Amino acid sequence: MQIAKTLIHEYSHSILHKKTDKDSDQREIEAESLAFVLCDHFGIDTSDYSFGYIASYAAQDEAKLKT
C-alpha cells in the first residue's frame, strides 16, 4: 500500500507544483495530504506514515497546515 501512496504523492507534485513559489515544506505538506485523502477514499489507511510526515514538514507551524 505504501507504493500506491508514494505514487499518488509524486503525481500530486507533478500536477500541483510545476510552477510555484511555495517553499519545499509547503509542497511536501500538500502532496502528502492529497495522497492521504485519495488513499483514504479508496480504503487504504496511510495515517501511520502520513500524519508524521506532514507534521515533520509543518515543524510546529500551524499556518502551513491552513494554506
Jmol script that loads the backbone (N, CA, C; Angstrom):
load data "model"
ATOM      1  N   MET A   1       0.800  -1.189   0.000  1.00  0.00           N
ATOM      2  CA  MET A   1       0.000   0.000   0.000  1.00  0.00           C
ATOM      3  C   MET A   1       0.856   1.271   0.000  1.00  0.00           C
ATOM      4  N   GLN A   2       2.047   1.183   0.558  1.00  0.00           N
ATOM      5  CA  GLN A   2       2.937   2.341   0.579  1.00  0.00           C
ATOM      6  C   GLN A   2       3.321   2.756  -0.839  1.00  0.00           C
ATOM      7  N   ILE A   3       3.430   1.794  -1.731  1.00  0.00           N
ATOM      8  CA  ILE A   3       3.780   2.114  -3.119  1.00  0.00           C
ATOM      9  C   ILE A   3       2.685   2.964  -3.755  1.00  0.00           C
ATOM     10  N   ALA A   4       1.435   2.596  -3.525  1.00  0.00           N
ATOM     11  CA  ALA A   4       0.308   3.373  -4.077  1.00  0.00           C
ATOM     12  C   ALA A   4       0.323   4.790  -3.525  1.00  0.00           C
ATOM     13  N   LYS A   5       0.547   4.932  -2.228  1.00  0.00           N
ATOM     14  CA  LYS A   5       0.575   6.257  -1.601  1.00  0.00           C
ATOM     15  C   LYS A   5       1.710   7.097  -2.156  1.00  0.00           C
ATOM     16  N   THR A   6       2.862   6.508  -2.318  1.00  0.00           N
ATOM     17  CA  THR A   6       4.017   7.232  -2.839  1.00  0.00           C
ATOM     18  C   THR A   6       3.786   7.652  -4.288  1.00  0.00           C
ATOM     19  N   LEU A   7       3.179   6.796  -5.081  1.00  0.00           N
ATOM     20  CA  LEU A   7       2.867   7.140  -6.463  1.00  0.00           C
ATOM     21  C   LEU A   7       1.928   8.342  -6.519  1.00  0.00           C
ATOM     22  N   ILE A   8       0.897   8.335  -5.694  1.00  0.00           N
ATOM     23  CA  ILE A   8      -0.037   9.457  -5.644  1.00  0.00           C
ATOM     24  C   ILE A   8       0.680  10.719  -5.165  1.00  0.00           C
ATOM     25  N   HIS A   9       1.520  10.584  -4.163  1.00  0.00           N
ATOM     26  CA  HIS A   9       2.289  11.719  -3.636  1.00  0.00           C
ATOM     27  C   HIS A   9       3.124  12.362  -4.749  1.00  0.00           C
ATOM     28  N   GLU A  10       3.858  11.557  -5.479  1.00  0.00           N
ATOM     29  CA  GLU A  10       4.725  12.096  -6.527  1.00  0.00           C
ATOM     30  C   GLU A  10       3.913  12.657  -7.693  1.00  0.00           C
ATOM     31  N   TYR A  11       2.815  12.021  -8.022  1.00  0.00           N
ATOM     32  CA  TYR A  11       1.945  12.533  -9.085  1.00  0.00           C
ATOM     33  C   TYR A  11       1.334  13.874  -8.663  1.00  0.00           C
ATOM     34  N   SER A  12       1.019  13.998  -7.387  1.00  0.00           N
ATOM     35  CA  SER A  12       0.496  15.259  -6.862  1.00  0.00           C
ATOM     36  C   SER A  12       1.494  16.388  -7.079  1.00  0.00           C
ATOM     37  N   HIS A  13       2.770  16.104  -6.828  1.00  0.00           N
ATOM     38  CA  HIS A  13       3.801  17.109  -7.085  1.00  0.00           C
ATOM     39  C   HIS A  13       3.772  17.533  -8.554  1.00  0.00           C
ATOM     40  N   SER A  14       3.654  16.564  -9.446  1.00  0.00           N
ATOM     41  CA  SER A  14       3.715  16.894 -10.871  1.00  0.00           C
ATOM     42  C   SER A  14       2.521  17.735 -11.312  1.00  0.00           C
ATOM     43  N   ILE A  15       1.383  17.565 -10.654  1.00  0.00           N
ATOM     44  CA  ILE A  15       0.188  18.334 -11.001  1.00  0.00           C
ATOM     45  C   ILE A  15       0.189  19.695 -10.307  1.00  0.00           C
ATOM     46  N   LEU A  16       0.479  19.703  -9.018  1.00  0.00           N
ATOM     47  CA  LEU A  16       0.328  20.909  -8.210  1.00  0.00           C
ATOM     48  C   LEU A  16       1.512  21.870  -8.265  1.00  0.00           C
ATOM     49  N   HIS A  17       2.689  21.358  -8.548  1.00  0.00           N
ATOM     50  CA  HIS A  17       3.887  22.158  -8.292  1.00  0.00           C
ATOM     51  C   HIS A  17       4.783  22.371  -9.504  1.00  0.00           C
ATOM     52  N   LYS A  18       4.191  22.383 -10.702  1.00  0.00           N
ATOM     53  CA  LYS A  18       5.013  22.638 -11.895  1.00  0.00           C
ATOM     54  C   LYS A  18       5.640  24.021 -11.836  1.00  0.00           C
ATOM     55  N   LYS A  19       4.824  24.999 -11.566  1.00  0.00           N
ATOM     56  CA  LYS A  19       5.309  26.380 -11.449  1.00  0.00           C
ATOM     57  C   LYS A  19       4.704  26.965 -10.184  1.00  0.00           C
ATOM     58  N   THR A  20       5.510  27.059  -9.165  1.00  0.00           N
ATOM     59  CA  THR A  20       5.016  27.582  -7.896  1.00  0.00           C
ATOM     60  C   THR A  20       6.139  28.278  -7.143  1.00  0.00           C
ATOM     61  N   ASP A  21       5.747  29.207  -6.309  1.00  0.00           N
ATOM     62  CA  ASP A  21       6.737  29.873  -5.462  1.00  0.00           C
ATOM     63  C   ASP A  21       6.658  29.372  -4.022  1.00  0.00           C
ATOM     64  N   LYS A  22       5.904  28.301  -3.806  1.00  0.00           N
ATOM     65  CA  LYS A  22       5.779  27.730  -2.457  1.00  0.00           C
ATOM     66  C   LYS A  22       7.093  27.077  -2.048  1.00  0.00           C
ATOM     67  N   ASP A  23       7.392  27.144  -0.755  1.00  0.00           N
ATOM     68  CA  ASP A  23       8.618  26.513  -0.283  1.00  0.00           C
ATOM     69  C   ASP A  23       8.460  24.993  -0.253  1.00  0.00           C
ATOM     70  N   SER A  24       9.573  24.310  -0.091  1.00  0.00           N
ATOM     71  CA  SER A  24       9.556  22.846  -0.162  1.00  0.00           C
ATOM     72  C   SER A  24       8.699  22.228   0.940  1.00  0.00           C
ATOM     73  N   ASP A  25       8.682  22.827   2.122  1.00  0.00           N
ATOM     74  CA  ASP A  25       7.833  22.297   3.194  1.00  0.00           C
ATOM     75  C   ASP A  25       6.369  22.314   2.783  1.00  0.00           C
ATOM     76  N   GLN A  26       5.922  23.436   2.219  1.00  0.00           N
ATOM     77  CA  GLN A  26       4.524  23.552   1.809  1.00  0.00           C
ATOM     78  C   GLN A  26       4.201  22.568   0.689  1.00  0.00           C
ATOM     79  N   ARG A  27       5.116  22.385  -0.247  1.00  0.00           N
ATOM     80  CA  ARG A  27       4.887  21.426  -1.336  1.00  0.00           C
ATOM     81  C   ARG A  27       4.752  20.010  -0.801  1.00  0.00           C
ATOM     82  N   GLU A  28       5.582  19.645   0.165  1.00  0.00           N
ATOM     83  CA  GLU A  28       5.506  18.297   0.740  1.00  0.00           C
ATOM     84  C   GLU A  28       4.206  18.096   1.517  1.00  0.00           C
ATOM     85  N   ILE A  29       3.796  19.105   2.270  1.00  0.00           N
ATOM     86  CA  ILE A  29       2.538  19.020   3.021  1.00  0.00           C
ATOM     87  C   ILE A  29       1.373  18.816   2.064  1.00  0.00           C
ATOM     88  N   GLU A  30       1.338  19.567   0.988  1.00  0.00           N
ATOM     89  CA  GLU A  30       0.237  19.461   0.042  1.00  0.00           C
ATOM     90  C   GLU A  30       0.213  18.105  -0.658  1.00  0.00           C
ATOM     91  N   ALA A  31       1.367  17.643  -1.111  1.00  0.00           N
ATOM     92  CA  ALA A  31       1.420  16.362  -1.823  1.00  0.00           C
ATOM     93  C   ALA A  31       1.042  15.197  -0.914  1.00  0.00           C
ATOM     94  N   GLU A  32       1.554  15.191   0.306  1.00  0.00           N
ATOM     95  CA  GLU A  32       1.243  14.092   1.225  1.00  0.00           C
ATOM     96  C   GLU A  32      -0.202  14.152   1.681  1.00  0.00           C
ATOM     97  N   SER A  33      -0.728  15.342   1.868  1.00  0.00           N
ATOM     98  CA  SER A  33      -2.127  15.480   2.263  1.00  0.00           C
ATOM     99  C   SER A  33      -3.051  14.946   1.178  1.00  0.00           C
ATOM    100  N   LEU A  34      -2.764  15.298  -0.060  1.00  0.00           N
ATOM    101  CA  LEU A  34      -3.579  14.801  -1.161  1.00  0.00           C
ATOM    102  C   LEU A  34      -3.462  13.284  -1.276  1.00  0.00           C
ATOM    103  N   ALA A  35      -2.266  12.756  -1.120  1.00  0.00           N
ATOM    104  CA  ALA A  35      -2.083  11.303  -1.167  1.00  0.00           C
ATOM    105  C   ALA A  35      -2.880  10.622  -0.056  1.00  0.00           C
ATOM    106  N   PHE A  36      -2.852  11.193   1.136  1.00  0.00           N
ATOM    107  CA  PHE A  36      -3.611  10.618   2.244  1.00  0.00           C
ATOM    108  C   PHE A  36      -5.105  10.607   1.938  1.00  0.00           C
ATOM    109  N   VAL A  37      -5.633  11.729   1.468  1.00  0.00           N
ATOM    110  CA  VAL A  37      -7.075  11.833   1.205  1.00  0.00           C
ATOM    111  C   VAL A  37      -7.501  10.842   0.119  1.00  0.00           C
ATOM    112  N   LEU A  38      -6.738  10.757  -0.950  1.00  0.00           N
ATOM    113  CA  LEU A  38      -7.101   9.830  -2.018  1.00  0.00           C
ATOM    114  C   LEU A  38      -7.004   8.375  -1.559  1.00  0.00           C
ATOM    115  N   CYS A  39      -5.960   8.047  -0.838  1.00  0.00           N
ATOM    116  CA  CYS A  39      -5.836   6.678  -0.329  1.00  0.00           C
ATOM    117  C   CYS A  39      -6.984   6.357   0.621  1.00  0.00           C
ATOM    118  N   ASP A  40      -7.308   7.276   1.492  1.00  0.00           N
ATOM    119  CA  ASP A  40      -8.415   7.070   2.424  1.00  0.00           C
ATOM    120  C   ASP A  40      -9.721   6.835   1.673  1.00  0.00           C
ATOM    121  N   HIS A  41      -9.944   7.582   0.617  1.00  0.00           N
ATOM    122  CA  HIS A  41     -11.150   7.419  -0.191  1.00  0.00           C
ATOM    123  C   HIS A  41     -11.278   5.986  -0.721  1.00  0.00           C
ATOM    124  N   PHE A  42     -10.156   5.393  -1.069  1.00  0.00           N
ATOM    125  CA  PHE A  42     -10.160   4.038  -1.614  1.00  0.00           C
ATOM    126  C   PHE A  42      -9.896   2.963  -0.561  1.00  0.00           C
ATOM    127  N   GLY A  43      -9.976   3.341   0.701  1.00  0.00           N
ATOM    128  CA  GLY A  43      -9.869   2.366   1.784  1.00  0.00           C
ATOM    129  C   GLY A  43      -8.453   1.962   2.148  1.00  0.00           C
ATOM    130  N   ILE A  44      -7.479   2.767   1.766  1.00  0.00           N
ATOM    131  CA  ILE A  44      -6.082   2.489   2.100  1.00  0.00           C
ATOM    132  C   ILE A  44      -5.688   3.407   3.253  1.00  0.00           C
ATOM    133  N   ASP A  45      -5.380   2.831   4.393  1.00  0.00           N
ATOM    134  CA  ASP A  45      -5.031   3.621   5.575  1.00  0.00           C
ATOM    135  C   ASP A  45      -3.534   3.897   5.600  1.00  0.00           C
ATOM    136  N   THR A  46      -3.169   5.136   5.378  1.00  0.00           N
ATOM    137  CA  THR A  46      -1.759   5.538   5.419  1.00  0.00           C
ATOM    138  C   THR A  46      -1.478   6.472   6.590  1.00  0.00           C
ATOM    139  N   SER A  47      -2.403   6.560   7.523  1.00  0.00           N
ATOM    140  CA  SER A  47      -2.289   7.532   8.617  1.00  0.00           C
ATOM    141  C   SER A  47      -1.035   7.323   9.459  1.00  0.00           C
ATOM    142  N   ASP A  48      -0.626   6.088   9.671  1.00  0.00           N
ATOM    143  CA  ASP A  48       0.576   5.848  10.486  1.00  0.00           C
ATOM    144  C   ASP A  48       1.792   6.571   9.910  1.00  0.00           C
ATOM    145  N   TYR A  49       1.901   6.606   8.613  1.00  0.00           N
ATOM    146  CA  TYR A  49       3.033   7.273   7.972  1.00  0.00           C
ATOM    147  C   TYR A  49       2.722   8.737   7.682  1.00  0.00           C
ATOM    148  N   SER A  50       1.573   8.987   7.069  1.00  0.00           N
ATOM    149  CA  SER A  50       1.261  10.324   6.548  1.00  0.00           C
ATOM    150  C   SER A  50       1.211  11.397   7.619  1.00  0.00           C
ATOM    151  N   PHE A  51       0.623  11.113   8.763  1.00  0.00           N
ATOM    152  CA  PHE A  51       0.484  12.132   9.802  1.00  0.00           C
ATOM    153  C   PHE A  51       1.845  12.589  10.315  1.00  0.00           C
ATOM    154  N   GLY A  52       2.738  11.661  10.539  1.00  0.00           N
ATOM    155  CA  GLY A  52       4.087  12.011  10.991  1.00  0.00           C
ATOM    156  C   GLY A  52       4.861  12.765   9.929  1.00  0.00           C
ATOM    157  N   TYR A  53       4.695  12.350   8.684  1.00  0.00           N
ATOM    158  CA  TYR A  53       5.378  13.003   7.563  1.00  0.00           C
ATOM    159  C   TYR A  53       4.926  14.454   7.441  1.00  0.00           C
ATOM    160  N   ILE A  54       3.623  14.665   7.470  1.00  0.00           N
ATOM    161  CA  ILE A  54       3.075  16.013   7.360  1.00  0.00           C
ATOM    162  C   ILE A  54       3.521  16.860   8.551  1.00  0.00           C
ATOM    163  N   ALA A  55       3.462  16.300   9.743  1.00  0.00           N
ATOM    164  CA  ALA A  55       3.867  17.035  10.941  1.00  0.00           C
ATOM    165  C   ALA A  55       5.343  17.432  10.878  1.00  0.00           C
ATOM    166  N   SER A  56       6.174  16.569  10.323  1.00  0.00           N
ATOM    167  CA  SER A  56       7.599  16.894  10.256  1.00  0.00           C
ATOM    168  C   SER A  56       7.856  18.079   9.339  1.00  0.00           C
ATOM    169  N   TYR A  57       7.073  18.223   8.295  1.00  0.00           N
ATOM    170  CA  TYR A  57       7.239  19.365   7.391  1.00  0.00           C
ATOM    171  C   TYR A  57       6.544  20.614   7.917  1.00  0.00           C
ATOM    172  N   ALA A  58       5.518  20.441   8.708  1.00  0.00           N
ATOM    173  CA  ALA A  58       4.843  21.594   9.299  1.00  0.00           C
ATOM    174  C   ALA A  58       5.715  22.222  10.377  1.00  0.00           C
ATOM    175  N   ALA A  59       6.545  21.426  11.027  1.00  0.00           N
ATOM    176  CA  ALA A  59       7.504  21.897  12.037  1.00  0.00           C
ATOM    177  C   ALA A  59       6.855  22.847  13.043  1.00  0.00           C
ATOM    178  N   GLN A  60       5.724  22.437  13.558  1.00  0.00           N
ATOM    179  CA  GLN A  60       5.013  23.194  14.580  1.00  0.00           C
ATOM    180  C   GLN A  60       4.455  24.528  14.083  1.00  0.00           C
ATOM    181  N   ASP A  61       4.389  24.731  12.774  1.00  0.00           N
ATOM    182  CA  ASP A  61       3.857  25.968  12.205  1.00  0.00           C
ATOM    183  C   ASP A  61       2.473  25.689  11.637  1.00  0.00           C
ATOM    184  N   GLU A  62       1.450  25.938  12.444  1.00  0.00           N
ATOM    185  CA  GLU A  62       0.078  25.642  12.032  1.00  0.00           C
ATOM    186  C   GLU A  62      -0.340  26.392  10.783  1.00  0.00           C
ATOM    187  N   ALA A  63       0.236  27.533  10.528  1.00  0.00           N
ATOM    188  CA  ALA A  63      -0.115  28.312   9.340  1.00  0.00           C
ATOM    189  C   ALA A  63       0.144  27.513   8.066  1.00  0.00           C
ATOM    190  N   LYS A  64       1.178  26.680   8.067  1.00  0.00           N
ATOM    191  CA  LYS A  64       1.476  25.867   6.892  1.00  0.00           C
ATOM    192  C   LYS A  64       0.388  24.828   6.637  1.00  0.00           C
ATOM    193  N   LEU A  65      -0.304  24.429   7.676  1.00  0.00           N
ATOM    194  CA  LEU A  65      -1.366  23.434   7.525  1.00  0.00           C
ATOM    195  C   LEU A  65      -2.675  24.059   7.078  1.00  0.00           C
ATOM    196  N   LYS A  66      -2.796  25.356   7.217  1.00  0.00           N
ATOM    197  CA  LYS A  66      -4.057  26.038   6.900  1.00  0.00           C
ATOM    198  C   LYS A  66      -4.060  26.639   5.499  1.00  0.00           C
ATOM    199  N   THR A  67      -2.928  26.679   4.817  1.00  0.00           N
ATOM    200  CA  THR A  67      -2.891  27.295   3.488  1.00  0.00           C
ATOM    201  C   THR A  67      -3.100  26.288   2.395  1.00  0.00           C
TER     202      THR A  67
END
end "model"
wireframe off; spacefill off
backbone 0.3
color backbone group
